[in-house]
Structure formats: structure tokens, C-alpha cells
């Protein structure tokens, strides 16, 4: 697991060296700078799958980072028997500031109503966040909690950040609909986007 949050990247997983039941060294590199840790945390699921090696093969660490894109690579270090160091994986992740962000995927006008859909999340939490939807300055509060596997895959903050709502249209004239994400923890409320319908 590699997950970016404001100010840090969290890395967790497990590794077994088939030459030993002892914990294995792991090196974590963020933007080419390495940190050595030991994969010795209890992982009952690993012990169940590989009973000859025991449970103490988990690892986790948090690496402080600035906001922006970061390359994360994790390696198991071979210290016993034959073999070589192995790449467990590399990923590029984006650490954002603490403000909510998201997207309006579509907005459309119907008879007396406006539909709007998209997603919003706050990098400080995996939980759904409250959004405010405004039509020409008149707002309603709603929850961005619809299932969005694409958002979970892209940002690692869970899948329940989508929204699809219908709000009243005050007149037949062109209307501006705006969505704001309400902040959780550090940061401020953020404009997700506006559309004219």
C-alpha cells in the first residue's frame, strides 16, 4: 500500500525471504532518497498463507514529503542465502495540501431542475465529505459518498467520494451551478468547480 496524504506518504506491505523465517530488511526510496526498515510487524494473514515462515513479516512507514508528485520504490534486501534484492514495486503518487479537491463530471438542465455529478474528497480523511451545491448563490448541503472505484484507484482515499444530485432550477435563464468541498482537518473549503447550464 502506498498512500499520499498532506505532508507525508504512507507505505505498508509484507515480504518474505524464502531462505529464512526471520524478518527481512526493506528499503523505501522516495524521489531517490532511501530509508531502511525491517519487515517484522505481525501479519496473521501472511502466516495463514505461508505457515512455515510465521507472522512477523509486515512493514509500514511514513515518509515526510512536500506537496507535489513523488516517485516511491520499495525493495526487499537479500541478506540470507542465494538470490538478490527484489523490487516490490514503484509508484508515482501526489501529495496534496489539506484542501478538498474533485471534479464536476457533468451538469445538465431539465424542467425546473439541474442535475450535477462528480466527486470530491479531502486528503485528510478516507471518509465521504460534505459538499455545498450552489445555484446562483443559493446553496444546499449534501454528502459526496457515492461509490467511485476510479477515484479510489487514482488517489487511494477510498471509493466513497462520488455525488449525483438534482437541485431546483430557479428560472429558465442560464444558471451557474457551483460545488464546494467542505474541509476536514488542516486546510480550507475549496471550490470543486462551476458550470453554466
HELIX and SHEET records of a PDB file:
HELIX    1   1 UNK A   44  UNK A   49  1                                   6    
HELIX    2   2 UNK A   51  UNK A   53  5                                   3    
HELIX    3   3 UNK A  149  UNK A  155  1                                   7    
SHEET    1   A 4 UNK A   2  UNK A   5  0                                        
SHEET    2   A 4 UNK A   8  UNK A  14 -1                                        
SHEET    3   A 4 UNK A  56  UNK A  64 -1                                        
SHEET    4   A 4 UNK A  41  UNK A  42 -1                                        
SHEET    1   B 4 UNK A  33  UNK A  39  0                                        
SHEET    2   B 4 UNK A  24  UNK A  30 -1                                        
SHEET    3   B 4 UNK A  68  UNK A  77 -1                                        
SHEET    4   B 4 UNK A  86  UNK A  95 -1                                        
SHEET    1   C 4 UNK A 101  UNK A 109  0                                        
SHEET    2   C 4 UNK A 113  UNK A 121 -1                                        
SHEET    3   C 4 UNK A 160  UNK A 168 -1                                        
SHEET    4   C 4 UNK A 146  UNK A 147 -1                                        
SHEET    1   D 4 UNK A 138  UNK A 144  0                                        
SHEET    2   D 4 UNK A 129  UNK A 135 -1                                        
SHEET    3   D 4 UNK A 176  UNK A 181 -1                                        
SHEET    4   D 4 UNK A 190  UNK A 196 -1                                        
END                                                                             
